[in-house]
Amino acid sequence: MSKPFIIGIAGGSGSGKSTVTNKIVDAVSGAHTAVIVQDNYYRDQSDLTFEQRILTNYDHPRAFDWALMIQQVDDLKQGLPIKMPQYSFTEHTRAADSITIVPATVIVIEGLFALYDAALCDMMSLKIYVDTDPDVRFIRRLTRDISERGRSMESVISQYKATVRPMHNQFIEPSKRNADVILPQGANDPAVDMITARVNALIALAG
């Protein structure tokens, strides 16, 4: 393919975006894939104290380094490798290391706000919104933040009520109108199978 097939996958926290991403990557036959995880593009906060960092609203669009993310996606689109940043959710700032991502036939962009920015959406060949019930999303987030990010149950619940739920309603939920496909009930197999079959058909046609 002369240009990569770029897929955007958005949805609320705990909606199953990563599961959908992994299923698509596994099912895309004979194509090299690259995954851009939007969580890695939270702004660097090394100039702030730890006490200041923990006050960051990670569920608001301004928490992200949009310029860097859009530039790196464009670089991949132009056939250039990138160094994708990494983010430490224990230190609440960008990590020192990065991951080299090479150009690929299929590029998947996964994140809360993957379908929020118009410039990013314009680069996409397929836009997917993973729509999952709020109670399911909350339970998944609670489990993840406690086991993977060292959070207490009280802090997760407090953050959910203060920022996660209102920001979802204000910014993330409305972004599904930008989607080409909405997956009800999260990563359900029939819907994902239809998407991967379509992607494979388009790759074969273009290749």
C-alpha positions, 0 to 999 in steps of 0.5 A: 500500500502506498499509504498506511491504513490508519484505524482510530479506536476510541471509547471511555475508560475501561470500554475495551479499546485495548481488547478491540485493538489486539483482536484487530492486530491479530486478525489482520493477515499478512500485514505489518501493524503498528499501534499508537497508544494515546496514553503515552502522549500525556504531557511531560510534567517533569517541571512540576512537583509530585504534589502538583502532578497528581492534580492533573485531570487526565480525562481532559483533552488538554492533558495530551501533547496533541502536537507531538502525537499528530506529528508522529502519526504524520511521520509514520504516514510519510514512511518515517520511524518515530520514537513513541514516548512512554508515560509513568502513571506512578510518577505522573510524568513522561518516562525517560525511555521511548519505543521505536515504531517503524512505518507499517501497512496498518496503524492503529491509534487507540485512546480515550480521545482518538476520535476527538481531534479533527486533524487526527481523524482526517488521517484515519481510514476507519474510525471505531468507537467502543461503546460499553455500559458505564458500570462495566467501564467503572469496574474495569478501571477500578481493577486496573488502577489498583492492580497496575497503577498502585492506586487505592480504591478510595482514590479511584472512586474519588477521581471517577466522580470528580473527573472521569464521569463528567469528562466522559460525558462532556468530551468522549461520548460526543466523539462517537458521532465522528465514528464510522463504526460503533461497537455496542457492548464493547469488544463483541466478536461478531462486530470485530470479525466484520471489521477485520474482514473489511480491513483485510479486504481493503488491504488486499485490494490496495496491495 
